[in-house]
């Protein structure tokens, strides 16, 4: 069974700092990769996704992620965070097949101080 | 703006009571997923359906949990009898046909507290 590891449970940054959240997965085959965000008290929303093609994926709100197949990683980045980015971020993976479900990481709670 | 809806948004109940949570997937979506979110375990997949048929419910405690899709516009998750350890946020998500391995669209969740 595949697993997803997010290295940091909590990250605290000041506004304008750069962000990188780590995500590694265990499955060796072809995968689809996702980052979801959950703002306080809200449901999960898709930030970005990778299915194929350019391994550098750009998402909403200035986020991007890079798929590095050799490292089984899909790290999320943002050059300059804002207070409104305070949220929990989830990396998720599924196999590129018809009946595979998403496996989520445990999440990283990002707190951005103004 | 199509969204997944869930009711109730909050539920407080006593141990031993039956709890029913409802989900309306986005119209036209044919996959439905139930997740449970807790601080300790994060997001856990409980069950999922494709074209109303249950494909996997291995994540669900069988003795007390049951999930059904009476029709394409309604999915239900029942807990009977409920226990304090069932306290969590339960999310429903749906996905469009032909993209079962793609993006899932999440509902706002039902926050369940079992006393």
gemmi code that builds the backbone of each chain (N, CA, C; Angstrom):
import gemmi

chains = {
    "A": [
        ("UNK", (0.842, -1.197, 0.000), (0.000, 0.000, 0.000), (0.880, 1.250, 0.000)),
        ("UNK", (0.400, 2.230, -0.717), (1.189, 3.453, -0.785), (1.006, 4.269, 0.491)),
        ("UNK", (1.982, 5.110, 0.768), (1.891, 6.005, 1.912), (2.428, 7.361, 1.495)),
        ("UNK", (2.023, 8.375, 2.236), (2.442, 9.746, 1.962), (2.989, 10.343, 3.249)),
        ("UNK", (4.164, 10.916, 3.176), (4.788, 11.533, 4.345), (4.925, 13.030, 4.137)),
        ("UNK", (4.456, 13.762, 5.108), (4.685, 15.208, 5.114), (5.605, 15.493, 6.285)),
        ("UNK", (6.716, 16.126, 5.987), (7.811, 16.169, 6.954), (7.524, 17.032, 8.160)),
        ("UNK", (6.783, 18.092, 7.982), (6.554, 19.025, 9.066), (5.095, 18.999, 9.477)),
        ("UNK", (4.845, 18.875, 10.772), (3.470, 18.929, 11.247), (3.005, 20.376, 11.408)),
        ("UNK", (3.954, 21.233, 11.832), (3.640, 22.642, 12.043), (4.769, 23.481, 11.473)),
        ("UNK", (4.368, 24.557, 10.790), (5.344, 25.515, 10.283), (4.850, 26.906, 10.649)),
        ("UNK", (5.758, 27.705, 11.186), (5.411, 29.091, 11.536), (6.323, 30.017, 10.745)),
        ("UNK", (5.720, 30.939, 10.001), (6.490, 31.882, 9.186), (5.958, 33.292, 9.381)),
        ("UNK", (6.801, 34.235, 9.097), (6.365, 35.628, 9.044), (5.922, 35.940, 7.625)),
        ("UNK", (5.056, 36.933, 7.516), (4.622, 37.346, 6.174), (5.830, 37.694, 5.321)),
        ("UNK", (5.735, 37.377, 4.048), (6.763, 37.619, 3.038), (7.872, 36.573, 3.041)),
        ("UNK", (7.857, 35.681, 4.027), (8.864, 34.614, 4.023), (8.531, 33.616, 2.921)),
        ("UNK", (9.546, 32.865, 2.509), (9.311, 31.835, 1.498), (8.905, 30.529, 2.180)),
        ("UNK", (8.132, 29.750, 1.458), (7.566, 28.519, 2.009), (7.976, 27.338, 1.147)),
        ("UNK", (8.343, 26.257, 1.831), (8.471, 24.979, 1.149), (7.993, 23.891, 2.080)),
        ("UNK", (6.989, 23.161, 1.675), (6.453, 22.042, 2.464), (6.798, 20.747, 1.753)),
        ("UNK", (7.379, 19.841, 2.495), (7.830, 18.594, 1.911), (6.739, 17.533, 1.834)),
        ("UNK", (6.808, 16.727, 0.789), (5.890, 15.608, 0.623), (6.630, 14.496, -0.106)),
        ("UNK", (6.638, 13.315, 0.471), (7.205, 12.139, -0.178), (6.182, 11.017, -0.170)),
        ("UNK", (6.220, 10.212, -1.203), (5.275, 9.106, -1.281), (6.038, 7.816, -1.528)),
        ("UNK", (5.357, 6.705, -1.321), (6.067, 5.431, -1.351), (5.815, 4.613, -2.612)),
        ("UNK", (4.825, 4.936, -3.399), (4.461, 4.076, -4.525), (5.452, 4.221, -5.676)),
        ("UNK", (5.861, 3.113, -6.279), (6.878, 3.151, -7.317), (6.361, 3.282, -8.731)),
        ("UNK", (5.062, 3.173, -8.932), (4.517, 3.241, -10.277), (4.119, 4.651, -10.666)),
        ("UNK", (3.287, 4.741, -11.686), (2.832, 6.042, -12.148), (1.776, 6.584, -11.184)),
        ("UNK", (1.945, 7.820, -10.799), (1.061, 8.415, -9.795), (0.503, 9.745, -10.271)),
        ("UNK", (-0.585, 10.112, -9.649), (-1.125, 11.462, -9.753), (-0.928, 12.112, -8.385)),
        ("UNK", (-0.598, 13.378, -8.378), (-0.225, 14.055, -7.141), (-1.038, 15.318, -6.952)),
        ("UNK", (-1.384, 15.589, -5.704), (-2.268, 16.704, -5.393), (-1.787, 17.405, -4.125)),
        ("UNK", (-2.056, 18.698, -4.065), (-1.991, 19.431, -2.814), (-3.365, 20.056, -2.585)),
        ("UNK", (-3.891, 19.786, -1.392), (-5.144, 20.386, -0.966), (-4.860, 21.334, 0.194)),
        ("UNK", (-5.706, 22.346, 0.340), (-5.591, 23.275, 1.452), (-6.915, 23.297, 2.219)),
        ("UNK", (-6.798, 23.390, 3.524), (-7.986, 23.477, 4.375), (-7.850, 24.703, 5.266)),
        ("UNK", (-8.576, 25.761, 4.932), (-8.571, 26.957, 5.765), (-9.360, 26.688, 7.035)),
        ("UNK", (-9.066, 27.412, 8.105), (-9.714, 27.125, 9.399), (-11.224, 27.033, 9.288)),
        ("UNK", (-11.777, 25.916, 9.724), (-13.212, 25.720, 9.732), (-13.829, 25.426, 8.381)),
        ("UNK", (-12.999, 25.233, 7.386), (-13.543, 25.012, 6.045), (-13.191, 23.621, 5.510)),
        ("UNK", (-13.709, 23.312, 4.323), (-13.446, 22.016, 3.718), (-12.159, 22.068, 2.895)),
        ("UNK", (-11.743, 20.925, 2.447), (-10.535, 20.841, 1.626), (-10.805, 21.393, 0.224)),
        ("UNK", (-9.827, 22.144, -0.249), (-9.915, 22.697, -1.605), (-8.635, 22.354, -2.339)),
        ("UNK", (-8.760, 22.115, -3.638), (-7.583, 21.764, -4.421), (-6.720, 22.997, -4.673)),
        ("UNK", (-5.418, 22.878, -4.385), (-4.466, 23.930, -4.693), (-3.857, 23.715, -6.069)),
        ("UNK", (-3.418, 22.492, -6.300), (-2.813, 22.158, -7.582), (-2.732, 20.645, -7.721)),
        ("UNK", (-2.466, 20.214, -8.947), (-2.396, 18.772, -9.209), (-1.396, 18.507, -10.328)),
        ("UNK", (-0.833, 17.320, -10.287), (0.073, 16.880, -11.335), (-0.405, 15.526, -11.841)),
        ("UNK", (-0.606, 15.456, -13.160), (-0.949, 14.166, -13.774), (0.196, 13.708, -14.678)),
        ("UNK", (0.713, 14.612, -15.487), (1.800, 14.282, -16.413), (2.336, 15.591, -16.973)),
        ("UNK", (3.424, 15.491, -17.742), (3.958, 16.676, -18.402), (4.959, 17.422, -17.556)),
        ("UNK", (4.965, 18.719, -17.660), (5.914, 19.570, -16.944), (5.863, 19.268, -15.449)),
        ("UNK", (6.994, 18.867, -14.863), (6.968, 18.508, -13.443), (6.801, 19.699, -12.504)),
        ("UNK", (6.940, 20.900, -13.033), (6.708, 22.090, -12.219), (5.279, 22.552, -12.482)),
        ("UNK", (4.469, 22.455, -11.443), (3.045, 22.719, -11.582), (2.706, 24.012, -10.851)),
        ("UNK", (1.953, 24.847, -11.520), (1.522, 26.086, -10.864), (0.051, 25.961, -10.482)),
        ("UNK", (-0.257, 26.414, -9.270), (-1.619, 26.336, -8.802), (-2.184, 27.711, -8.502)),
        ("UNK", (-3.219, 27.692, -7.686), (-3.874, 28.952, -7.355), (-3.093, 29.685, -6.269)),
        ("UNK", (-3.350, 30.972, -6.144), (-2.820, 31.816, -5.071), (-1.308, 31.833, -5.015)),
        ("UNK", (-0.653, 31.650, -6.140), (0.794, 31.776, -6.194), (1.566, 30.543, -5.755)),
        ("UNK", (0.867, 29.441, -5.481), (1.548, 28.213, -5.089), (2.049, 27.454, -6.316)),
        ("UNK", (3.114, 26.709, -6.110), (3.618, 25.813, -7.135), (4.193, 24.585, -6.454)),
        ("UNK", (4.332, 23.518, -7.219), (4.919, 22.298, -6.677), (5.754, 21.657, -7.769)),
        ("UNK", (6.800, 20.975, -7.336), (7.687, 20.301, -8.277), (7.701, 18.812, -8.011)),
        ("UNK", (7.426, 18.057, -9.037), (7.452, 16.601, -8.971), (8.861, 16.149, -9.341)),
        ("UNK", (9.525, 15.482, -8.407), (10.837, 14.910, -8.678), (10.695, 13.406, -8.538)),
        ("UNK", (10.601, 12.734, -9.680), (10.294, 11.307, -9.675), (11.371, 10.501, -8.965)),
        ("UNK", (12.627, 10.871, -9.180), (13.729, 10.104, -8.590), (13.739, 10.190, -7.076)),
        ("UNK", (13.142, 11.228, -6.552), (13.098, 11.404, -5.100), (11.714, 11.082, -4.525)),
        ("UNK", (10.794, 10.669, -5.354), (9.420, 10.389, -4.916), (8.876, 11.579, -4.124)),
        ("UNK", (9.133, 12.773, -4.639), (8.729, 13.954, -3.883), (7.845, 14.874, -4.713)),
        ("UNK", (7.065, 15.653, -3.988), (6.170, 16.634, -4.617), (6.037, 17.785, -3.630)),
        ("UNK", (7.071, 18.586, -3.528), (7.111, 19.650, -2.531), (6.347, 20.884, -2.991)),
        ("UNK", (5.690, 21.488, -2.058), (4.890, 22.699, -2.314), (5.709, 23.924, -1.976)),
        ("UNK", (5.621, 24.952, -2.822), (6.398, 26.159, -2.584), (5.553, 27.403, -2.836)),
        ("UNK", (5.954, 28.452, -2.145), (5.411, 29.788, -2.428), (6.497, 30.788, -2.063)),
        ("UNK", (6.831, 31.706, -2.957), (7.971, 32.600, -2.698), (7.728, 33.570, -1.554)),
        ("UNK", (6.465, 33.984, -1.352), (6.203, 34.998, -0.340), (4.810, 34.743, 0.249)),
        ("UNK", (4.772, 34.277, 1.486), (3.475, 33.912, 2.066), (2.765, 35.137, 2.640)),
        ("UNK", (1.462, 34.991, 2.735), (0.635, 36.045, 3.320), (-0.097, 35.476, 4.532)),
        ("UNK", (-0.580, 36.374, 5.371), (-1.312, 35.957, 6.554), (-2.490, 35.062, 6.163)),
        ("UNK", (-3.107, 35.338, 5.031), (-4.265, 34.577, 4.581), (-3.912, 33.153, 4.140)),
        ("UNK", (-2.625, 32.848, 4.076), (-2.218, 31.474, 3.745), (-2.234, 30.562, 4.964)),
        ("UNK", (-2.531, 31.116, 6.123), (-2.654, 30.298, 7.321), (-3.725, 29.237, 7.092)),
        ("UNK", (-3.309, 27.974, 7.177), (-4.208, 26.866, 6.838), (-3.460, 25.557, 7.059)),
        ("UNK", (-4.178, 24.470, 6.850), (-3.528, 23.165, 6.869), (-3.419, 22.669, 5.429)),
        ("UNK", (-2.267, 22.129, 5.107), (-1.970, 21.712, 3.741), (-1.773, 20.203, 3.705)),
        ("UNK", (-2.457, 19.577, 2.756), (-2.407, 18.123, 2.630), (-1.869, 17.732, 1.262)),
        ("UNK", (-0.904, 16.851, 1.285), (-0.417, 16.238, 0.061), (-1.202, 14.932, -0.138)),
        ("UNK", (-1.529, 14.600, -1.368), (-2.273, 13.364, -1.632), (-1.776, 12.732, -2.927)),
        ("UNK", (-1.864, 11.431, -2.970), (-1.338, 10.658, -4.093), (-2.334, 9.575, -4.454)),
        ("UNK", (-2.473, 9.285, -5.738), (-3.108, 8.027, -6.106), (-2.421, 7.446, -7.326)),
        ("UNK", (-2.613, 6.157, -7.464), (-2.045, 5.465, -8.611), (-2.808, 5.867, -9.858)),
        ("UNK", (-2.131, 5.927, -10.954), (-2.759, 6.322, -12.209), (-3.478, 5.128, -12.829)),
        ("UNK", (-4.544, 4.720, -12.166), (-5.335, 3.605, -12.670), (-6.784, 3.882, -12.343)),
        ("UNK", (-7.668, 3.023, -12.818), (-9.087, 3.345, -12.759), (-9.724, 3.335, -11.394)),
        ("UNK", (-9.185, 2.554, -10.459), (-9.894, 2.393, -9.193), (-9.042, 2.758, -7.991)),
        ("UNK", (-8.094, 3.606, -8.217), (-7.240, 3.972, -7.092), (-7.804, 5.159, -6.353)),
        ("UNK", (-7.772, 5.087, -5.050), (-8.260, 6.203, -4.255), (-7.092, 7.064, -3.786)),
        ("UNK", (-7.424, 8.231, -3.306), (-6.407, 9.150, -2.805), (-5.892, 8.698, -1.452)),
        ("UNK", (-4.581, 8.747, -1.288), (-3.970, 8.566, 0.020), (-3.442, 9.919, 0.450)),
        ("UNK", (-3.867, 10.365, 1.606), (-3.479, 11.689, 2.096), (-2.341, 11.585, 3.096)),
        ("UNK", (-1.496, 12.610, 3.111), (-0.551, 12.767, 4.201), (-1.275, 13.289, 5.425)),
        ("UNK", (-0.555, 13.363, 6.554), (-1.153, 13.781, 7.810), (-1.412, 15.279, 7.874)),
        ("UNK", (-0.858, 16.012, 6.938), (-1.098, 17.451, 6.897), (-0.006, 18.254, 7.571)),
        ("UNK", (0.180, 19.473, 7.091), (1.091, 20.430, 7.715), (0.307, 21.692, 8.026)),
        ("UNK", (0.321, 22.073, 9.287), (-0.376, 23.287, 9.705), (0.567, 24.467, 9.533)),
        ("UNK", (0.204, 25.413, 8.681), (1.014, 26.612, 8.448), (0.388, 27.790, 9.158)),
        ("UNK", (1.167, 28.444, 9.975), (0.720, 29.663, 10.652), (1.599, 30.802, 10.174)),
        ("UNK", (0.965, 31.795, 9.560), (1.706, 32.959, 9.081), (1.394, 34.144, 9.983)),
        ("UNK", (2.412, 34.689, 10.583), (2.201, 35.824, 11.482), (2.372, 37.133, 10.705)),
        ("UNK", (1.490, 38.109, 10.996), (1.537, 39.367, 10.244), (2.735, 40.227, 10.634)),
    ],
    "B": [
        ("UNK", (-22.611, 27.680, -9.033), (-21.371, 27.105, -8.537), (-21.688, 25.770, -7.880)),
        ("UNK", (-21.349, 24.673, -8.541), (-21.683, 23.343, -8.055), (-20.822, 22.993, -6.845)),
        ("UNK", (-21.490, 22.481, -5.814), (-20.752, 22.113, -4.600), (-21.324, 20.837, -4.024)),
        ("UNK", (-20.499, 20.158, -3.262), (-20.963, 19.030, -2.467), (-21.591, 19.588, -1.195)),
        ("UNK", (-22.759, 19.102, -0.869), (-23.402, 19.566, 0.362), (-23.504, 18.417, 1.354)),
        ("UNK", (-23.405, 18.764, 2.626), (-23.484, 17.777, 3.690), (-24.387, 18.296, 4.790)),
        ("UNK", (-25.175, 17.386, 5.343), (-26.009, 17.736, 6.497), (-25.968, 16.597, 7.511)),
        ("UNK", (-26.060, 16.911, 8.806), (-25.975, 18.267, 9.366), (-24.535, 18.761, 9.369)),
        ("UNK", (-24.320, 20.006, 9.621), (-22.958, 20.520, 9.715), (-22.342, 20.206, 11.075)),
        ("UNK", (-23.180, 20.163, 12.082), (-22.726, 19.821, 13.431), (-23.745, 18.865, 14.046)),
        ("UNK", (-23.221, 17.923, 14.825), (-24.097, 16.982, 15.503), (-23.470, 16.617, 16.841)),
        ("UNK", (-24.246, 16.818, 17.905), (-23.822, 16.385, 19.231), (-24.816, 15.333, 19.681)),
        ("UNK", (-24.321, 14.207, 20.106), (-25.203, 13.129, 20.498), (-24.597, 12.377, 21.668)),
        ("UNK", (-25.395, 11.526, 22.244), (-24.904, 10.740, 23.370), (-24.504, 9.346, 22.899)),
        ("UNK", (-23.576, 8.791, 23.594), (-23.105, 7.446, 23.287), (-24.281, 6.487, 23.190)),
        ("UNK", (-24.257, 5.646, 22.157), (-25.312, 4.668, 21.973), (-26.384, 5.084, 20.993)),
        ("UNK", (-26.420, 6.377, 20.695), (-27.433, 6.859, 19.754), (-27.007, 6.605, 18.308)),
        ("UNK", (-28.017, 6.535, 17.436), (-27.737, 6.403, 16.007), (-27.464, 7.779, 15.400)),
        ("UNK", (-26.507, 7.820, 14.525), (-26.173, 9.069, 13.830), (-26.260, 8.812, 12.337)),
        ("UNK", (-26.925, 9.685, 11.621), (-26.981, 9.596, 10.159), (-26.472, 10.898, 9.556)),
        ("UNK", (-25.491, 10.768, 8.690), (-24.938, 11.923, 7.986), (-25.277, 11.775, 6.509)),
        ("UNK", (-25.594, 12.907, 5.889), (-26.030, 12.879, 4.495), (-25.122, 13.728, 3.621)),
        ("UNK", (-25.032, 13.309, 2.382), (-24.176, 13.991, 1.427), (-24.880, 14.043, 0.081)),
        ("UNK", (-24.856, 15.207, -0.530), (-25.359, 15.341, -1.895), (-24.171, 15.653, -2.798)),
        ("UNK", (-23.765, 14.707, -3.627), (-22.608, 14.965, -4.503), (-22.972, 15.985, -5.575)),
        ("UNK", (-21.958, 16.490, -6.224), (-22.174, 17.406, -7.331), (-22.922, 16.662, -8.432)),
        ("UNK", (-23.930, 17.308, -8.997), (-24.754, 16.689, -10.034), (-23.873, 16.223, -11.199)),
        ("UNK", (-24.034, 14.946, -11.553), (-23.237, 14.402, -12.652), (-22.005, 13.650, -12.201)),
        ("UNK", (-21.581, 13.864, -10.961), (-20.449, 13.098, -10.442), (-20.908, 11.682, -10.114)),
        ("UNK", (-20.047, 10.699, -10.412), (-20.458, 9.317, -10.176), (-19.616, 8.591, -9.145)),
        ("UNK", (-18.631, 9.273, -8.557), (-17.901, 8.657, -7.446), (-18.118, 9.494, -6.190)),
        ("UNK", (-18.304, 8.797, -5.090), (-18.533, 9.453, -3.804), (-17.622, 8.795, -2.780)),
        ("UNK", (-17.002, 9.625, -1.969), (-16.051, 9.162, -0.966), (-16.469, 9.683, 0.402)),
        ("UNK", (-16.300, 8.859, 1.418), (-16.482, 9.296, 2.804), (-15.128, 9.240, 3.511)),
        ("UNK", (-14.767, 10.349, 4.164), (-13.535, 10.434, 4.932), (-13.855, 10.830, 6.369)),
        ("UNK", (-12.957, 10.433, 7.248), (-13.026, 10.877, 8.640), (-11.727, 11.594, 8.957)),
        ("UNK", (-11.846, 12.754, 9.595), (-10.655, 13.531, 9.944), (-10.580, 13.693, 11.453)),
        ("UNK", (-9.468, 13.273, 12.018), (-9.197, 13.473, 13.436), (-7.796, 14.033, 13.582)),
        ("UNK", (-7.533, 14.612, 14.744), (-6.197, 15.158, 14.986), (-5.153, 14.050, 14.944)),
        ("UNK", (-5.509, 12.915, 15.513), (-4.515, 11.844, 15.651), (-4.249, 11.113, 14.333)),
        ("UNK", (-5.293, 10.847, 13.580), (-5.157, 10.001, 12.399), (-5.146, 10.769, 11.085)),
        ("UNK", (-5.477, 12.068, 11.141), (-5.561, 12.809, 9.894), (-6.791, 12.395, 9.105)),
        ("UNK", (-6.669, 12.384, 7.783), (-7.778, 12.028, 6.899), (-7.745, 10.540, 6.585)),
        ("UNK", (-8.809, 9.860, 6.922), (-8.894, 8.429, 6.645), (-10.061, 8.169, 5.698)),
        ("UNK", (-9.828, 7.371, 4.676), (-10.907, 6.986, 3.781), (-11.728, 5.889, 4.448)),
        ("UNK", (-13.028, 6.128, 4.532), (-13.909, 5.134, 5.136), (-14.540, 4.238, 4.070)),
        ("UNK", (-15.032, 4.861, 2.996), (-15.728, 4.100, 1.964), (-15.800, 4.910, 0.694)),
        ("UNK", (-15.949, 4.204, -0.425), (-16.249, 4.948, -1.627), (-17.120, 4.150, -2.590)),
        ("UNK", (-17.865, 4.911, -3.378), (-18.864, 4.387, -4.288), (-18.581, 4.867, -5.699)),
        ("UNK", (-18.882, 4.005, -6.640), (-18.835, 4.387, -8.046), (-20.142, 3.945, -8.668)),
        ("UNK", (-20.816, 4.879, -9.304), (-22.137, 4.585, -9.864), (-23.048, 3.909, -8.832)),
        ("UNK", (-23.001, 4.411, -7.621), (-23.824, 3.996, -6.486), (-23.424, 2.653, -5.903)),
        ("UNK", (-22.471, 1.959, -6.519), (-22.050, 0.663, -5.987), (-20.849, 0.859, -5.067)),
        ("UNK", (-20.887, 0.218, -3.888), (-19.739, 0.337, -2.986), (-18.534, -0.410, -3.548)),
        ("UNK", (-17.418, 0.280, -3.693), (-16.212, -0.351, -4.220), (-15.232, -0.729, -3.120)),
        ("UNK", (-15.242, 0.044, -2.077), (-14.292, -0.226, -1.004), (-14.820, 0.385, 0.277)),
        ("UNK", (-15.033, -0.427, 1.266), (-15.400, 0.102, 2.590), (-14.503, -0.506, 3.654)),
        ("UNK", (-13.314, -0.868, 3.258), (-12.402, -1.537, 4.188), (-11.928, -0.622, 5.310)),
        ("UNK", (-12.056, 0.671, 5.116), (-11.631, 1.604, 6.154), (-12.673, 1.856, 7.224)),
        ("UNK", (-13.798, 1.203, 7.085), (-14.933, 1.471, 7.965), (-15.111, 0.343, 8.973)),
        ("UNK", (-15.299, 0.682, 10.265), (-15.633, -0.360, 11.247), (-16.989, -0.975, 10.898)),
        ("UNK", (-16.971, -2.236, 10.510), (-18.180, -2.850, 9.956), (-19.285, -3.059, 10.979)),
        ("UNK", (-18.900, -3.205, 12.229), (-19.910, -3.557, 13.217), (-20.847, -2.409, 13.525)),
        ("UNK", (-20.404, -1.174, 13.269), (-21.259, -0.049, 13.664), (-21.487, 0.960, 12.552)),
        ("UNK", (-20.666, 0.931, 11.539), (-20.781, 1.908, 10.458), (-21.415, 1.253, 9.233)),
        ("UNK", (-22.214, 2.038, 8.519), (-22.727, 1.580, 7.239), (-22.857, 2.766, 6.303)),
        ("UNK", (-22.561, 2.536, 5.036), (-22.647, 3.589, 4.035), (-23.491, 3.091, 2.881)),
        ("UNK", (-24.350, 3.975, 2.376), (-25.231, 3.607, 1.270), (-25.408, 4.775, 0.320)),
        ("UNK", (-25.860, 4.443, -0.880), (-26.281, 5.477, -1.838), (-27.655, 5.096, -2.352)),
        ("UNK", (-28.691, 5.552, -1.692), (-30.047, 5.201, -2.119), (-30.339, 5.651, -3.549)),
        ("UNK", (-29.773, 6.770, -3.944), (-29.868, 7.203, -5.328), (-28.644, 8.048, -5.662)),
        ("UNK", (-28.567, 8.484, -6.904), (-27.355, 9.168, -7.371), (-27.143, 10.531, -6.723)),
        ("UNK", (-28.177, 11.049, -6.071), (-28.052, 12.382, -5.473), (-27.914, 12.342, -3.961)),
        ("UNK", (-27.811, 11.149, -3.378), (-27.751, 11.067, -1.924), (-26.853, 9.922, -1.486)),
        ("UNK", (-25.926, 10.250, -0.620), (-25.104, 9.238, 0.040), (-25.292, 9.398, 1.541)),
        ("UNK", (-25.362, 8.284, 2.253), (-25.541, 8.350, 3.703), (-24.458, 7.555, 4.408)),
        ("UNK", (-24.101, 8.029, 5.586), (-23.168, 7.325, 6.461), (-23.839, 7.232, 7.827)),
        ("UNK", (-24.024, 6.008, 8.296), (-24.705, 5.801, 9.570), (-23.753, 5.178, 10.575)),
        ("UNK", (-23.926, 5.592, 11.804), (-23.187, 4.985, 12.908), (-24.234, 4.548, 13.941)),
        ("UNK", (-24.215, 3.253, 14.248), (-25.166, 2.729, 15.221), (-24.572, 1.502, 15.908)),
        ("UNK", (-24.348, 1.539, 17.208), (-24.458, 2.689, 18.100), (-23.202, 3.544, 18.057)),
        ("UNK", (-23.357, 4.832, 18.307), (-22.194, 5.728, 18.284), (-21.410, 5.617, 19.591)),
        ("UNK", (-20.118, 5.908, 19.488), (-19.224, 5.873, 20.637), (-18.408, 7.156, 20.676)),
        ("UNK", (-17.909, 7.547, 21.836), (-17.102, 8.781, 21.923), (-15.925, 8.794, 20.952)),
        ("UNK", (-15.336, 7.655, 20.677), (-14.185, 7.632, 19.764), (-14.586, 7.913, 18.315)),
        ("UNK", (-15.871, 7.968, 18.027), (-16.331, 8.336, 16.691), (-16.337, 9.852, 16.479)),
        ("UNK", (-16.083, 10.592, 17.531), (-16.058, 12.062, 17.414), (-14.985, 12.464, 16.414)),
        ("UNK", (-15.383, 13.203, 15.409), (-14.482, 13.572, 14.306), (-15.255, 14.474, 13.352)),
        ("UNK", (-14.551, 14.923, 12.320), (-15.232, 15.595, 11.213), (-15.307, 14.594, 10.069)),
        ("UNK", (-16.492, 14.422, 9.546), (-16.722, 13.472, 8.458), (-16.940, 14.260, 7.175)),
        ("UNK", (-16.086, 14.000, 6.204), (-16.167, 14.681, 4.923), (-16.672, 13.731, 3.854)),
        ("UNK", (-17.502, 14.277, 2.995), (-17.903, 13.597, 1.785), (-17.220, 14.311, 0.620)),
        ("UNK", (-16.828, 13.553, -0.387), (-16.237, 14.135, -1.583), (-16.826, 13.421, -2.791)),
        ("UNK", (-16.883, 14.093, -3.914), (-17.354, 13.452, -5.138), (-16.400, 13.742, -6.280)),
        ("UNK", (-16.476, 12.903, -7.307), (-15.603, 13.045, -8.458), (-16.374, 12.801, -9.739)),
        ("UNK", (-15.946, 13.446, -10.817), (-16.660, 13.315, -12.095), (-16.368, 11.994, -12.776)),
        ("UNK", (-17.274, 11.534, -13.657), (-17.050, 10.264, -14.358), (-15.827, 10.335, -15.258)),
        ("UNK", (-15.175, 9.199, -15.374), (-14.006, 9.119, -16.231), (-12.753, 9.667, -15.582)),
        ("UNK", (-12.874, 10.143, -14.360), (-11.710, 10.715, -13.672), (-11.625, 10.213, -12.239)),
        ("UNK", (-11.893, 8.912, -12.085), (-11.921, 8.372, -10.718), (-10.598, 8.577, -10.003)),
        ("UNK", (-9.533, 8.691, -10.765), (-8.228, 8.864, -10.139), (-7.830, 10.329, -10.078)),
        ("UNK", (-8.753, 11.194, -10.372), (-8.443, 12.610, -10.444), (-8.887, 13.376, -9.212)),
        ("UNK", (-9.180, 14.627, -9.437), (-9.526, 15.527, -8.346), (-10.838, 15.110, -7.683)),
        ("UNK", (-10.871, 15.259, -6.369), (-12.090, 15.058, -5.612), (-12.550, 16.407, -5.073)),
        ("UNK", (-13.851, 16.588, -5.041), (-14.449, 17.842, -4.583), (-15.094, 17.576, -3.231)),
        ("UNK", (-14.642, 18.312, -2.240), (-15.042, 18.033, -0.864), (-16.219, 18.887, -0.414)),
        ("UNK", (-17.036, 18.277, 0.424), (-18.103, 19.012, 1.094), (-17.575, 19.698, 2.338)),
        ("UNK", (-18.434, 20.456, 3.040), (-18.001, 21.230, 4.209), (-17.804, 20.394, 5.458)),
        ("UNK", (-18.242, 19.152, 5.432), (-18.032, 18.268, 6.576), (-19.152, 18.309, 7.598)),
        ("UNK", (-19.249, 17.227, 8.355), (-20.140, 17.140, 9.518), (-19.254, 16.937, 10.732)),
        ("UNK", (-19.331, 17.885, 11.660), (-18.543, 17.758, 12.897), (-19.383, 17.002, 13.909)),
        ("UNK", (-18.959, 15.798, 14.231), (-19.700, 14.926, 15.143), (-19.020, 14.875, 16.500)),
        ("UNK", (-19.810, 15.093, 17.522), (-19.334, 14.947, 18.901), (-20.231, 13.934, 19.595)),
        ("UNK", (-19.616, 12.890, 20.087), (-20.356, 11.850, 20.813), (-19.935, 11.926, 22.277)),
        ("UNK", (-20.895, 12.213, 23.131), (-20.602, 12.409, 24.561), (-20.679, 11.099, 25.337)),
    ],
}
model = gemmi.Model(1)
for chain_id, residues in chains.items():
    chain = gemmi.Chain(chain_id)
    for i, (resn, *xyz) in enumerate(residues, 1):
        res = gemmi.Residue()
        res.name, res.seqid = resn, gemmi.SeqId(i, " ")
        for name, pos in zip(("N", "CA", "C"), xyz):
            atom = gemmi.Atom()
            atom.name, atom.element = name, gemmi.Element(name[0])
            atom.pos, atom.b_iso = gemmi.Position(*pos), 0.0
            res.add_atom(atom)
        chain.add_residue(res)
    model.add_chain(chain)
structure = gemmi.Structure()
structure.add_model(model)
structure.setup_entities()
